[in-house]
């Protein structure tokens, strides 16, 4: 039975077929160790490989191999380190930043990389027609928000100045002491103008410029293969400015949405690294001395939560939303269902940002939940309309949804359905508002409170709940201009309390990441935002 259960997996993933001959075939891990090719699970088919369009960590895992920003993530603690820029300077008020680019930096086709490429990319990212969900990441630039809003079509009003080919000056709308940390994010990556415009307009989504043979990037690797729903391969770029230090020759990503299939592929020697681990396998790996060497666990700056579509009654009633949130027994969920060391969450921002301590913001219990639901016109759940929990396909997400479904039935007397979609389809459904309740997770783009609270500003590209609160927006805006850290954190805390009181989301738990990593993988470190730059990774077969 065990062998038969592996057949569908092994026969559908390239390089994982079974031989009918007399000798064993070299596994992906064995061949990868020999050729310095990393084989890694990546959970889902990417929505795109356009750095200005992607909106998930799984997409970014691939894109960060193909592109590089002015700064890059340190693999150990994700602090900003030099990328395309060798160094930078800031004015005393942290409002003007000057970046000095490497003269040797090139695109993967050999073209020189200049400051103008970054200016072009920022104009594209902020273009109203591109409608990037992450455009707000660039609103730190003076005039950027007005440009995206269509108040002007003159990009020269935005705080981007090309001083010369290798000098870029950025003028901000407000002080951002942590500004270099933002620039390692894909929303700030450069793009190759000639390639973009050879396949469409500058601000056109979904063109074929991101396909193998078309894509020109500036990262340590270049795209060579993309077989939909099977694998994506990137190979070392000879034109990368730091190519001599890159030890991997290739990375192959497998969009295996099932963590059970991923774990089976790992056990059979087909993957060096998995995205996650099935809930019921975590204790197995923890308690087995031989298996425990593969298990890597670390806290993440990430929150698992449910979104409520406040545009759809009765979720437009704060009492209904709070009732649903209060009826979730988070302690039971992490102890009996997720079982990976997660922490129950009663606010959006994880507790690992230095200096920010929001505390438990969601006050109340199941009795309060029943009272609120009755006040909203649904005593004992009577008359509550049909709705569903939408989640991306995963055994873990289904188990969590089933547990919460049962809690709502038991505590509130309401019956909520379950509906799963592939990750990219679910992402489209949320963006288009085609859901009532939806599973969501957010990993910080950088280690600062604003990376989470920015998510819920009015009409924010990643809000997608329809919720809006002018006081929340005002407090968030005031915090952005606060130079004093204590003052900024207090404004954030007040804004977050409004968010939890009105409950357009129901925080569920703070993440602990559990993944499998083979011991021959070197340079792979657990960090708060689960980002692992490939240029520092290599395979040591001796291990």
TAFEN-V244499 format. One line per field, one symbol per residue. psi: psi as a letter, one per 30 degrees, with the letter a starting at -180 (. if undefined). burial: b if it has 9 or more other ideal C-beta (glycine too) atoms within 8 Angstrom, else e. A space follows every 10 residues. Layout:
BEGIN
psi: ???
burial: ???
END
This chain:
BEGIN
psi: eeeeffeeef ffkkgglkkf aflkkkleee eeeeghjkkk kgelkkelgj ffelgleeee eeeffflkae llkkfegglk lkcekellkk leggfkkkkj lkffkllfgf kkkleeeeee eeeeefkefe hkfgeffgff kkfeeeeefg flgjfffkhj kjeafgkkkk klflkifgef eefflffgkl ljeeeeffga legklglgfg lkfekjagaf lkkfkjjkge lkkklkkffk fheffjfkfl kkkjijfkfe eeeeeeeggf kekleakkef fefeeefjee ffffkkklkk ikkklkkkjf fjkgffjfee eeeeeffkje eeefefeehg glkkkglekl ggjkfjifaj fjklaeeeee eeeeefgikg gkgklklljk lkjkeeeeee eeeeeeeeee efgljklkkk lleeeeeeee efgilekkkl kkkkflikef feffeglkgk fgdgffkkje eeeeeeeeee fjekeeeeee eeeeeeeeee efhfljkelk kkkjlkkkff jkgjkklfgh kikffgklkj ff.
burial: eeeeebbebb bebeebeeee eeeeeebbbb bbbeebbbbb bbbbbbbbbb bbbbbbebbb bbbbbbbbbb bbbbbeebeb eebbbeebeb eeebebbbbb bbeebbbbee bebbbebbbb bbbbbbbeeb ebebbbbbbb bebbbbbbee eeeebeebbb ebeeebbbbb bbbebbeebb bbbbbbbbbb bbbebbbebe ebbbeebebb beebbbbbbb bbbeebeeeb bbbbbbbebb eebeebebeb bbbbbbbbbe bbbbbbebeb bbbbbbbbbe bbebbeeeee bbebbbbebb bbbbbbbbbb eeebbebebb bbbbbbbbeb ebbbeebbbb ebbbbbbbbb eebeebebee bbeeebebbb ebbbebebee beebeebbbb bbbbbbbbbb bbbbbebbbe bbebebebeb bbbbebbebb eebebbbbbb bbbbebbbbb bbbbbbbbeb bbbebbbebe ebbebbebbb ebeeeebbbe bbbbbbbbbb bbbbbbbbbb bbbbbbbbeb bbebeebbbb bbbbbebbbe eee
END
